[in-house]
């Protein structure tokens, strides 16, 4: 991407984004620059096949690192598409949209199926993040108001839900020093408050109506169906698989019999931990129950983006 920026500077004499948005690059130059930017953003999203780093990074990172990575850093890739690739290179964007759709659809199905086979709590949530972020790219490259607006909403929601789920894993790891699913079970009897909060964020990860993820994923599907019904169908299938692995995870951790050997290690949430979860709970409920304020805030910007690229 740095080479692409230097090329832009050499050709235009500026890196001012407002000037570059009014600069018309040739289609051939757009394609080259788009690919250069894509190479960086795809790793950050991450997209298949450059997604392997994310689960490993989450496993090695402390809880705070996973929260920052899921809540902020992953969004830089999709923000890059939205802020640079789509408005600066509209012709190349239209040219590569089928390519993005293909990679994103493969990523959603592949990572959702992979999640069902994971035994590490962090890896399960990490692969879930890959699926959700590729759903964001499908909405973004629908290149219509519904798809782009939905992708922005899902980015915000994913930052809340995924971060909260990593905090839940951190709570368990602090008490038990393991993230392997097989060591857990029956927590509802030993940690009822934790089980309730974990259940709420599991439902949000499934995009249950009334939670923050629902409106974003709904708008993405609406936008994707307008552009490509097959890709939208595959995305919907990925959402069904998402519900499957989310419920499987919750059932394995919370239901069943509590392991007797570890009974003394399980204490419920303390006041400090409950206080940490409150902002996430408020954000998820607010976006789920009264989402109107968010589309209203970004409608003008999204409309201008669609009109600027002549995508409508």
C-alpha positions in Angstrom: 0.0 0.0 0.0 2.9 2.4 0.7 4.1 1.9 -2.9 0.6 2.8 -4.1 0.5 5.9 -2.0 3.9 7.0 -3.4 2.6 6.4 -6.9 -0.4 8.5 -6.1 1.8 11.3 -4.7 4.0 11.1 -7.8 1.1 11.3 -10.2 -1.0 14.0 -8.4 1.5 15.8 -6.3 -0.7 15.5 -3.2 -1.9 13.1 -0.6 -4.9 15.3 0.4 -7.8 12.9 0.5 -10.4 15.6 -0.5 -8.4 16.4 -3.6 -7.8 12.7 -4.5 -11.6 12.1 -4.3 -12.1 14.5 -7.1 -9.1 13.1 -9.1 -10.1 10.8 -12.0 -7.5 8.0 -12.4 -7.5 5.9 -15.5 -9.2 2.5 -15.2 -5.9 0.7 -15.6 -4.3 2.8 -12.9 -7.3 2.3 -10.7 -7.0 -1.4 -10.9 -3.4 -1.4 -9.9 -4.0 1.0 -7.0 -7.0 -0.9 -5.9 -5.1 -4.2 -5.8 -2.3 -2.6 -3.8 -4.7 -1.2 -1.2 -6.7 -4.5 -1.1 -3.5 -6.4 -0.3 -3.2 -4.5 3.0 -6.9 -4.2 3.9 -7.6 -7.9 3.2 -5.1 -9.0 5.8 -6.5 -6.6 8.4 -10.2 -7.7 7.9 -9.1 -10.6 7.6 -10.2 -12.3 4.4 -9.5 -15.9 3.3 -6.8 -17.1 2.7 -4.9 -14.5 4.9 -7.0 -15.0 8.0 -5.0 -17.6 9.9 -3.1 -15.0 11.9 -6.2 -13.8 13.8 -7.1 -17.0 15.8 -3.5 -17.4 16.7 -3.1 -13.7 17.7 -6.2 -14.0 20.0 -4.9 -17.2 21.6 -1.6 -15.6 22.4 -3.0 -12.2 23.5 -4.2 -11.3 27.0 -7.8 -10.5 27.5 -7.3 -6.8 27.1 -5.4 -7.4 23.9 -8.2 -9.5 22.5 -10.7 -6.8 23.4 -8.7 -4.1 21.6 -8.1 -6.4 18.6 -11.7 -7.4 18.2 -13.2 -4.0 19.1 -11.0 -1.7 17.1 -8.1 -3.1 15.1 -10.2 -5.5 12.9 -12.3 -2.6 11.8 -9.4 -0.8 10.2 -9.5 -3.1 7.2 -13.1 -2.5 6.4 -12.8 1.2 7.2 -10.0 1.3 4.6 -12.3 -0.2 2.0 -15.0 2.3 2.9 -12.7 5.4 3.2 -10.2 4.8 0.4 -10.8 2.0 -2.0 -14.5 2.5 -2.8 -14.6 6.3 -3.2 -11.2 6.7 -4.8 -11.3 3.8 -7.3 -15.0 3.4 -8.2 -14.4 1.7 -11.6 -12.0 -0.8 -10.1 -14.4 -1.4 -7.2 -17.1 -2.4 -9.6 -14.6 -4.6 -11.5 -13.5 -6.5 -8.3 -16.9 -6.7 -6.6 -17.5 -10.3 -7.8 -14.0 -11.3 -6.5 -14.8 -9.8 -3.1 -18.2 -11.5 -3.0 -16.5 -14.9 -3.8 -13.8 -14.5 -1.1 -16.3 -13.3 1.5 -18.9 -16.0 0.8 -16.2 -18.7 1.0 -14.8 -17.2 4.2 -18.2 -17.1 5.9 -19.1 -20.7 5.2 -15.5 -22.0 5.7 -14.9 -20.2 9.0 -18.3 -21.0 10.4 -17.8 -24.7 9.7 -14.3 -24.5 11.2 -15.7 -22.9 14.3 -17.8 -26.0 15.0 -14.6 -28.0 15.3 -12.7 -25.8 17.6 -12.0 -26.7 21.3 -10.4 -23.4 22.4 -12.9 -20.7 23.6 -10.9 -17.8 22.1 -10.5 -19.6 18.7 -14.2 -20.1 18.5 -14.9 -16.4 19.0 -12.0 -15.5 16.7 -13.3 -17.6 13.8 -16.7 -16.1 14.5 -15.2 -12.7 14.1 -13.8 -13.7 10.7 -17.2 -14.7 9.5 -18.9 -11.5 10.8 -16.2 -9.2 9.2 -16.6 -11.0 5.9 -20.3 -10.4 6.1 -19.4 -6.7 6.6 -17.4 -6.8 3.3 -20.4 -8.3 1.5 -22.6 -5.5 2.6 -20.0 -2.9 1.9 -19.4 -4.1 -1.7 -23.2 -4.3 -2.3 -22.5 -0.6 -3.1 -26.0 0.5 -2.1 -27.3 2.5 0.8 -28.8 -0.6 2.6 -25.7 -2.7 2.3 -23.1 0.0 3.2 -25.3 1.3 6.1 -25.8 -2.3 7.4 -22.0 -3.0 7.2 -21.2 0.1 9.3 -23.8 -0.9 11.9 -22.5 -4.5 12.0 -18.9 -3.1 12.5 -20.1 -1.2 15.5 -22.1 -4.1 16.9 -19.3 -6.6 16.4 -17.0 -4.3 18.3 -19.3 -4.5 21.3 -20.4 -8.2 21.1 -17.1 -9.8 20.2 -15.2 -7.7 22.8 -17.8 -8.7 25.5 -17.4 -12.4 24.6 -13.6 -12.2 24.9 -14.2 -10.6 28.3 -16.4 -13.5 29.2 -13.6 -15.9 28.3 -11.2 -13.8 30.3 -13.5 -14.2 33.4 -13.3 -18.0 33.0 -9.6 -18.0 32.4 -8.9 -15.9 35.5 -10.7 -18.6 37.6 -9.7 -21.8 35.9 -6.5 -21.0 33.9 -7.7 -22.8 30.8 -9.7 -22.0 27.7 -10.4 -25.6 26.5 -14.1 -26.2 26.2 -14.0 -29.8 27.6 -13.0 -28.5 31.1 -16.3 -26.5 31.4 -19.9 -27.4 32.0 -22.7 -26.7 34.4 -21.6 -23.2 35.1 -25.3 -22.1 35.5 -25.3 -23.6 38.9 -22.0 -22.1 40.1 -22.0 -18.8 38.2 -25.6 -17.8 37.5 -24.9 -14.1 36.9 -22.0 -14.9 34.5 -24.2 -17.4 32.7 -27.0 -14.8 32.2 -24.6 -12.3 30.8 -22.8 -14.9 28.6 -26.2 -16.0 27.3 -27.2 -12.4 26.4 -24.0 -11.9 24.4 -24.4 -15.3 22.8 -27.8 -14.2 21.5 -26.3 -11.0 20.3 -23.6 -13.0 18.4 -26.5 -14.9 16.8 -28.0 -11.6 15.7 -31.3 -12.2 17.6 -33.9 -9.5 16.9 -33.7 -6.9 19.7 -29.9 -7.1 19.8 -27.4 -4.8 18.1 -26.3 -7.3 15.3 -29.8 -7.9 14.0 -30.4 -4.6 12.2 -26.9 -4.6 10.6 -27.1 -8.1 9.3 -30.7 -7.6 8.1 -29.7 -4.5 6.1 -26.7 -6.3 4.7 -28.9 -9.1 3.4 -31.3 -6.6 1.9 -28.5 -4.8 0.1 -26.8 -8.1 -1.0 -30.0 -9.5 -2.4 -30.3 -6.4 -4.6 -26.8 -7.1 -6.0 -26.4 -10.9 -6.0 -29.0 -13.2 -4.6 -26.7 -16.3 -4.5 -24.1 -14.5 -2.4 -26.9 -13.2 -0.1 -28.2 -16.8 0.3 -24.7 -18.0 1.2 -24.4 -15.2 3.7 -27.8 -16.2 5.2 -26.6 -19.8 5.5 -23.5 -18.5 7.3 -25.8 -16.8 9.8 -27.6 -20.1 10.5 -24.2 -21.8 11.1 -23.4 -18.9 13.4 -26.4 -19.7 15.5 -25.4 -23.3 15.5 -21.9 -22.8 16.9 -23.0 -20.0 19.3 -25.6 -22.3 20.9 -23.2 -25.2 20.9 -20.6 -23.1 22.7 -23.1 -21.9 25.3 -24.5 -25.3 25.9 -21.1 -26.9 26.4 -19.9 -24.2 28.9 -23.1 -23.5 30.9 -25.3 -26.6 30.7 -24.7 -30.1 32.0 -23.0 -31.2 35.2 -20.3 -29.1 36.9 -16.9 -30.8 37.1 -16.5 -31.7 40.8 -12.7 -31.3 40.7 -13.1 -27.6 39.8 -16.1 -26.7 41.9 -14.1 -24.6 44.4 -12.5 -22.5 41.6 -15.8 -21.2 40.2 -16.9 -17.9 41.9 -19.5 -15.7 40.3 -18.9 -12.2 38.9 -17.8 -9.6 41.4 -18.9 -6.0 41.4 -15.9 -4.8 39.3 -16.6 -7.4 36.6 -20.3 -6.6 36.4 -19.4 -2.9 36.1 -17.1 -3.6 33.2 -19.9 -5.4 31.3 -22.5 -2.7 31.8 -21.4 -0.4 28.9 -21.4 -3.4 26.5 -24.9 -4.4 27.7 -26.2 -0.9 27.3 -24.7 -0.5 23.8 -26.1 -3.8 22.5 -29.6 -3.2 23.9 -29.6 0.4 22.6 -28.6 -0.6 19.1 -31.0 -3.4 19.1 -34.1 -1.7 20.6 -33.7 1.8 19.1 -31.3 1.5 16.1 -32.9 4.4 14.2 -30.4 7.0 15.5 -27.5 5.3 13.9 -28.8 5.1 10.2 -30.0 8.6 10.6 -26.5 9.8 11.5 -24.8 8.2 8.6 -27.5 8.4 5.8 -26.1 11.5 4.2 -22.5 10.3 4.1 -23.5 6.9 2.8 -25.8 8.4 0.1 -23.0 10.7 -1.0 -20.6 7.8 -1.3 -23.1 5.8 -3.5 -23.7 8.9 -5.7 -20.0 9.8 -5.9 -19.2 6.4 -7.3 -22.3 6.3 -9.5 -23.1 2.9 -7.9 -26.9 3.5 -7.8 
